[in-house]
């Protein structure tokens, strides 16, 4: 099974083309991807990334900007390294946690923010209007109009990275991974968790990581599963489709 976003799938993400190729081992695919923790709630994913030995960087796509439809701010806040990784054909995975949707916990930065970012980059880099859906509603025309009316500054910022796109690329490879949290208003929780992640293994109290009694079993299972979905399921995370 692959994870599809319009015409995009993890199968096509491996080679950067739309041609079907065998789906890779989940962990192998993750090792070849670039991982971004969305501030602030995404910090909760750091213990998982450490467990899987996946290096990560930070990004900030604010849910407030999405809610206010402040597309200029969304574009201006995109990190240069993030845009370069996407332009040069890497699969970028953004992690975040949400609490407003009590049933699924999907944060707005994922279901709205990444959907717009993906559409805008495909529009500016490949002159391609890809499928865009928000909560079951087709918003391609809306996003196309937004991209057309972006300020010259924002358009120049996105178009600058177009020169670095690789020959044969059809679209950007961008995935969202999310989980639900009960710590949304607790800023100190995230500060403490980040501080703990920066400590050496001997200094850690292991408060927020997976219990040691289960850790080896989970890592062993992760190395044998076949899909990315199964890897994340072990940690209570989902891939946004």
C-alpha positions, -999 to +999 in steps of 0.1 A: +000+000+000+012+035-008+003+069+007-013+091-020-016+128-021-032+135-054-008+120-079+019+116-053+028+084-036+057+070-015+065+047-044+070+076-068+088+096-041+116+071-041+127+078-076+112+113-081+091+101-110+055+088-114+067+054-125+057+026-101+086+010-082+086-015-054+077+001-021+108+002+001+113-011+036+097+016+059+128+024+079+150+025+047+126+050+032+127+071+064+165+070+065+166+085+030+141+113+038+147+147+055+128+152+088+114+185+101+098+190+135+071+217+134+073+240+164+059+239+189+039+207+194+060+187+169+087+186+196+067+157+210+080+136+180+116+141+189+118+110+211+105+089+182+130+103+158+158+097+183+146+061+188+147+056+150+181+074+147+166+099+123+183+133+122+159+163+123+157+200+119+130+225+129+104+244+109+075+266+120+042+265+100+018+282+124-017+270+128-028+306+135-015+317+100-035+288+084-066+297+104-063+333+094-055+324+058-023+345+061-006+329+031+020+356+029+032+347+063+032+310+056+054+315+025+078+339+043+082+316+073+094+286+052+130+277+060+157+280+033+170+245+040+135+231+038+129+247+004+164+236-008+158+200+003+124+199-016+139+216-047+168+191-049+144+161-049+144+150-012+113+137+005+106+160+034+085+148+063+070+173+087+059+162+122+033+178+143+007+171+171-028+185+174-055+185+199-085+204+185-097+175+164-105+152+193-111+122+170-079+123+149-058+151+164-048+163+129-031+198+134-041+226+110-004+230+101-006+195+085-040+193+068-041+230+057-005+243+059+013+215+041-015+212+016-010+248+006+028+247+006+028+216-016+004+233-040+022+266-041+056+250-048+043+228-075+026+259-090+057+281-089+083+255-097+066+233-123+037+255-134+015+226-123-017+228-104-019+196-083-049+183-065-056+202-033-083+191-008-092+205+026-115+184+047-130+167+017-134+200-003-115+206-036-097+239-032-075+239-064-091+270-078-089+288-045-052+280-040-045+288-076-060+323-071-040+327-039-008+319-057-016+343-085-022+371-059+008+365-037+030+396-033+060+400-056+083+394-026+067+360-019+067+350-055+103+359-059+112+340-027+096+308-040+108+311-075+144+316-064+146+279-055+132+268-088+167+269-104+178+241-081+150+216-090+164+185-105+158+174-141+129+150-144+112+162-112+074+162-116+064+176-082+077+182-046+078+152-023+062+164+010+045+143+037+030+151+070+030+129+100+009+136+131-003+124+164-027+137+190-015+154+222-029+164+256-001+189+261-011+216+237-013+245+263+016+232+283+046+252+270+068+240+298+063+204+288+078+211+254+107+231+268+115+203+292+112+177+264+135+196+241+160+201+269+159+163+276+165+156+239+197+176+240+211+157+269+235+129+266+221+093+270+236+090+304+219+123+316+184+115+303+158+105+328+138+088+300+106+105+311+092+110+277+107+081+257+093+047+252+097+025+283+130+006+281+112-028+286+094-022+253+121-003+234+141-032+220+110-051+209+097-021+190+130-013+173+132-050+163+097-049+148+105-016+130+134-032+112+112-059+098+080-040+088+075-033+051+057+001+051+062+036+065+027+034+079+035+004+100+067+021+113+047+051+126+018+030+139+043+015+164+046+050+179+009+061+176+015+083+146-003+085+113+007+097+078-015+124+065-030+115+032 
